[in-house]
């Protein structure tokens, strides 16, 4: 199979399978008229708060779209997640310099997720598509308000300052005031810390330690072992050798969006890469290596997912230690893409560093370079 054909096939599969992958899961929608529709909801494990959702009464039927204006809430059974429709008045802050406190607001109705409740107090998480800033909200009785926390750049008398408004600390103190035995300090503005704070408050308030809440979203860490062929020769970029390569990868998958976004670091070695000895005028096998750091994403939600990434790779080949005074070590760094196919984020076929994207690394480097093709298996360690 030619390299051109392999790359074309890989991107064709990515384009075909990544367009419309859905994960419809059992749940229900509460309409504004208090009607409840049971069926299946396309669970996208939202990081950005949705303004609409896709719903099917039956998996064999066409999907319907319900907006936050049409529905008051929806619930997904699989991860026990409840989203409520709320009209939010959000402060918009840019990187501009402000002479006074920012006062530009926008209003939008969004579905925000309930991430903690004790039956009387509810904590919500939202991230508006307008500015993608994470915010938290409290509802209690008939009150609903934002836990205010933001930064802005201020200019005064020609001097620039970074100002933090952390009003949420006073808001939480007022919320928990008067509870005997509770004296926790204000938490950091993260969901895990605010939930921990509210759990401690609830324990003092009710003597109960178990509070029903959605499963916590966490990052996942994988260790991967890979083996395959390395076609990129650090000494001669025009060679077409297939050198055996093996390596180790650490991959971190970030929470939400079904852990599709990731960051990974890899080290691959090719023990028998070609290196030319000018004294013997013969080629000889030497140690080649690649160190790579990249960020990427999986496409779609099926068990078999294409993935793509972009990152930096440092490639080198060294002569024998006894000859390094007279023979150079060939090395260079390029901004490179990678792509492949994954099964359950565990078993992956990857075509790595098949092009250079940002700068010319060497005079003999073309845009398309020889790739590494490897089969990798990952183990979840956290």
Secondary structure, DSSP 8 states (H G I E B T S, - for coil): --HHHHHHHHHHHHHHHTSS---EEEEEEEETTS-EEEEEEE----SS--SEEEEESSTTS--EEEETTTEEEEEETTTTEEEEEEEEEEE---SSEESS----EEEEEEEEEEEEE-SSEEEEEEE-TTT--EEEEEEETTEEEEE--EEEEEEETTEEEEEEE-THHHHHHHHTTT-TT-------SSHHHHHHHHHHHHHHHHS------------EEEEEEEEEEE---SS-TT----EEEEEEEEEEE-SSGGG-EEEEEEEEEEEEEEEEETTTTEEEEEEEEEEEEEEEEEESSSSEEEEEEEEEEEEEE---GGGTTTS--EEEEEEEEEEEEEETTTEEEEEEEEEE-SS--STT--SB---EEEEEEEEE--
